[in-house]
Amino acid sequence: MCGYIRRVTDSPEVQDMLDSIGMGHLAMSFSGDGSTEHYYPAFGGNPDRKIHSLIVPGEDGPKTVDATWWFDCSAAGDTLKVGNRTTFKSYQKG
Protein backbone atom coordinates (compact mmCIF):
# COMPACT_ATOMS: atom_id res chain seq x y z
CA MET A 1 0.00 0.00 0.00
CA CYS A 2 1.55 3.28 -0.99
CA GLY A 3 0.69 6.77 -0.01
CA TYR A 4 1.49 9.70 2.20
CA ILE A 5 -0.54 12.20 4.22
CA ARG A 6 0.71 15.52 5.52
CA ARG A 7 -1.51 17.57 7.76
CA VAL A 8 -1.53 20.50 10.11
CA THR A 9 -4.37 20.13 12.62
CA ASP A 10 -3.64 22.74 15.27
CA SER A 11 -4.82 25.58 13.06
CA PRO A 12 -7.45 27.84 14.65
CA GLU A 13 -9.54 27.26 11.51
CA VAL A 14 -9.73 23.52 12.28
CA GLN A 15 -10.87 24.25 15.82
CA ASP A 16 -13.43 26.81 14.57
CA MET A 17 -14.76 24.31 12.03
CA LEU A 18 -15.18 21.65 14.73
CA ASP A 19 -17.09 24.18 16.87
CA SER A 20 -19.34 25.13 13.95
CA ILE A 21 -20.33 21.52 13.19
CA GLY A 22 -21.01 20.62 16.83
CA MET A 23 -17.75 18.78 17.54
CA GLY A 24 -16.05 21.44 19.66
CA HIS A 25 -15.40 18.87 22.38
CA LEU A 26 -12.86 17.25 20.02
CA ALA A 27 -10.87 20.47 19.47
CA MET A 28 -8.36 19.63 22.22
CA SER A 29 -7.31 16.57 20.19
CA PHE A 30 -6.15 18.97 17.50
CA SER A 31 -4.24 21.48 19.59
CA GLY A 32 -0.53 20.95 19.31
CA ASP A 33 2.85 22.51 19.11
CA GLY A 34 2.48 23.81 15.57
CA SER A 35 4.44 21.00 13.96
CA THR A 36 3.30 19.25 10.80
CA GLU A 37 2.45 15.56 11.03
CA HIS A 38 3.64 13.16 8.33
CA TYR A 39 1.96 9.79 7.90
CA TYR A 40 3.11 6.76 5.97
CA PRO A 41 1.74 3.23 5.83
CA ALA A 42 3.10 0.66 8.33
CA PHE A 43 5.92 -0.52 6.08
CA GLY A 44 8.37 -2.86 7.76
CA GLY A 45 5.62 -4.47 9.81
CA ASN A 46 5.51 -1.64 12.34
CA PRO A 47 1.96 -1.23 13.73
CA ASP A 48 3.13 1.74 15.83
CA ARG A 49 3.22 3.95 12.74
CA LYS A 50 -0.13 5.52 13.49
CA ILE A 51 -2.31 8.23 12.07
CA HIS A 52 -3.42 10.28 15.07
CA SER A 53 -6.80 11.75 15.93
CA LEU A 54 -9.07 10.39 13.23
CA ILE A 55 -12.69 11.33 13.92
CA VAL A 56 -14.96 8.27 13.99
CA PRO A 57 -18.48 7.54 15.25
CA GLY A 58 -18.68 6.51 18.90
CA GLU A 59 -21.44 5.28 21.20
CA ASP A 60 -21.81 8.75 22.72
CA GLY A 61 -21.13 10.70 19.52
CA PRO A 62 -18.01 11.42 17.48
CA LYS A 63 -14.63 10.65 19.07
CA THR A 64 -10.99 10.55 18.00
CA VAL A 65 -8.87 7.42 17.61
CA ASP A 66 -5.36 6.55 16.44
CA ALA A 67 -5.19 4.04 13.60
CA THR A 68 -2.57 1.94 11.84
CA TRP A 69 -2.55 2.54 8.09
CA TRP A 70 -2.23 -0.91 6.54
CA PHE A 71 -4.86 -3.17 5.03
CA ASP A 72 -3.38 -6.50 6.19
CA CYS A 73 -3.64 -6.25 9.99
CA SER A 74 -5.11 -8.57 12.58
CA ALA A 75 -5.74 -8.19 16.30
CA ALA A 76 -2.97 -9.50 18.56
CA GLY A 77 -3.99 -8.83 22.15
CA ASP A 78 -3.93 -5.08 22.75
CA THR A 79 -2.03 -4.34 19.56
CA LEU A 80 -2.00 -5.24 15.86
CA LYS A 81 0.02 -7.71 13.87
CA VAL A 82 0.89 -6.29 10.46
CA GLY A 83 0.72 -8.86 7.65
CA ASN A 84 3.00 -9.33 4.68
CA ARG A 85 0.53 -8.65 1.86
CA THR A 86 0.74 -5.40 -0.06
CA THR A 87 -1.40 -3.96 -2.82
CA PHE A 88 1.30 -4.21 -5.45
CA LYS A 89 4.33 -6.36 -6.21
CA SER A 90 7.63 -5.59 -7.78
CA TYR A 91 8.82 -8.00 -10.48
CA GLN A 92 12.33 -8.38 -11.83
CA LYS A 93 13.10 -9.78 -15.23
CA GLY A 94 15.83 -12.35 -14.97
C-alpha positions as CSV (number, residue, x, y, z in Angstrom):
1,M,0.0,0.0,0.0
2,C,1.6,3.3,-1.0
3,G,0.7,6.8,0.0
4,Y,1.5,9.7,2.2
5,I,-0.5,12.2,4.2
6,R,0.7,15.5,5.5
7,R,-1.5,17.6,7.8
8,V,-1.5,20.5,10.1
9,T,-4.4,20.1,12.6
10,D,-3.6,22.7,15.3
11,S,-4.8,25.6,13.1
12,P,-7.5,27.8,14.7
13,E,-9.5,27.3,11.5
14,V,-9.7,23.5,12.3
15,Q,-10.9,24.2,15.8
16,D,-13.4,26.8,14.6
17,M,-14.8,24.3,12.0
18,L,-15.2,21.7,14.7
19,D,-17.1,24.2,16.9
20,S,-19.3,25.1,13.9
21,I,-20.3,21.5,13.2
22,G,-21.0,20.6,16.8
23,M,-17.8,18.8,17.5
24,G,-16.1,21.4,19.7
25,H,-15.4,18.9,22.4
26,L,-12.9,17.2,20.0
27,A,-10.9,20.5,19.5
28,M,-8.4,19.6,22.2
29,S,-7.3,16.6,20.2
30,F,-6.2,19.0,17.5
31,S,-4.2,21.5,19.6
32,G,-0.5,20.9,19.3
33,D,2.9,22.5,19.1
34,G,2.5,23.8,15.6
35,S,4.4,21.0,14.0
36,T,3.3,19.3,10.8
37,E,2.5,15.6,11.0
38,H,3.6,13.2,8.3
39,Y,2.0,9.8,7.9
40,Y,3.1,6.8,6.0
41,P,1.7,3.2,5.8
42,A,3.1,0.7,8.3
43,F,5.9,-0.5,6.1
44,G,8.4,-2.9,7.8
45,G,5.6,-4.5,9.8
46,N,5.5,-1.6,12.3
47,P,2.0,-1.2,13.7
48,D,3.1,1.7,15.8
49,R,3.2,4.0,12.7
50,K,-0.1,5.5,13.5
51,I,-2.3,8.2,12.1
52,H,-3.4,10.3,15.1
53,S,-6.8,11.7,15.9
54,L,-9.1,10.4,13.2
55,I,-12.7,11.3,13.9
56,V,-15.0,8.3,14.0
57,P,-18.5,7.5,15.3
58,G,-18.7,6.5,18.9
59,E,-21.4,5.3,21.2
60,D,-21.8,8.8,22.7
61,G,-21.1,10.7,19.5
62,P,-18.0,11.4,17.5
63,K,-14.6,10.7,19.1
64,T,-11.0,10.5,18.0
65,V,-8.9,7.4,17.6
66,D,-5.4,6.6,16.4
67,A,-5.2,4.0,13.6
68,T,-2.6,1.9,11.8
69,W,-2.5,2.5,8.1
70,W,-2.2,-0.9,6.5
71,F,-4.9,-3.2,5.0
72,D,-3.4,-6.5,6.2
73,C,-3.6,-6.2,10.0
74,S,-5.1,-8.6,12.6
75,A,-5.7,-8.2,16.3
76,A,-3.0,-9.5,18.6
77,G,-4.0,-8.8,22.1
78,D,-3.9,-5.1,22.8
79,T,-2.0,-4.3,19.6
80,L,-2.0,-5.2,15.9
81,K,0.0,-7.7,13.9
82,V,0.9,-6.3,10.5
83,G,0.7,-8.9,7.7
84,N,3.0,-9.3,4.7
85,R,0.5,-8.7,1.9
86,T,0.7,-5.4,-0.1
87,T,-1.4,-4.0,-2.8
88,F,1.3,-4.2,-5.4
89,K,4.3,-6.4,-6.2
90,S,7.6,-5.6,-7.8
91,Y,8.8,-8.0,-10.5
92,Q,12.3,-8.4,-11.8
93,K,13.1,-9.8,-15.2
94,G,15.8,-12.3,-15.0
